[in-house]
Amino acid sequence: MSDTNRQRALTSAAIGATAGAGLWGTVKRLRSRVENGYNTVEVAVEGPITREGSRIPNSRGGSTPADKIVEQIERADDDPNAEALVVKLNTPGGEVLPSEDIRLAAEKFDGPTIGYATDTCASGGYWIASGCDELWAREASVVGSIGVRGSSLNAKGLADKLGLDYRPKTAGEFKDAGYPLKEPDEDDEEYLQGLVDDYYETFVERVAEGRGLDEETIRETEARVYLGTDALENGLVDELGTREDIEDRIEERLGHDVEIEEFTPERSLMERLRSQSQGVAYAFGVGVADSIGVDEEFGLELR
């Protein structure tokens, strides 16, 4: 066989092998889809967003820890059946970094990603939504609150009444800034406000980049919340619709019928018991805090 004929034969074999591999991959995906019955995954973010789950129980007994939500999105990304991702958002917001972790996971998903605001998609929820390709909401959904809150209630007056004398041993000028037993001075307030402002600028940048909005337009919202109809008008959401409408949109993007599977983290018995006990402790703590007017140290959150 001549070199030319040999090369042609090798080229034909390579093309045949490539085509065969591509066909086999398609067959495997179709077979897997039929066997598993889904091709789109939904992951829910419900309740306050925290690293360890909410201490404030909702109707489902507490929110899911952000790390577990990230695990489910990454699980969907690794699943050959999951061609698209729906991120269901029903949250008033929460802590900054856990919100950012979920946003990054949604942004990295290899396929169409649609955020779906149900009752509330505010603050940290909207931070997460900025990592999705599209954001949908209902007409009466509450959307927005693009802002950051830092808070600390000072208990020095109470400490004085109880005869408690705060004697700090710190290294670094602002180490105890925001500590509840210390009366904050002007420098402390300026320093803490600077932290809030820095997080706010990051929030604005994330939303501007992810949602394709002008930064000044975002600032003009002044951290207000909007009903879905108004959020559509000012560009905070892309479309209004029901769950069925979102399925139609995914079918349009994928080019075939859609079957959605909800991925939910497993919770051990101890985690369920801990969630309920935290709810009881929180309810008791709220009553105590309301009566004496104290709070934890300075904390930052998107809510």
Order of alpha helices (4+ residues) and beta strands (2+ residues): alpha-beta-alpha-beta-alpha-beta-alpha-beta-beta-beta-alpha-alpha-alpha-beta-alpha-beta-alpha-beta-alpha-beta
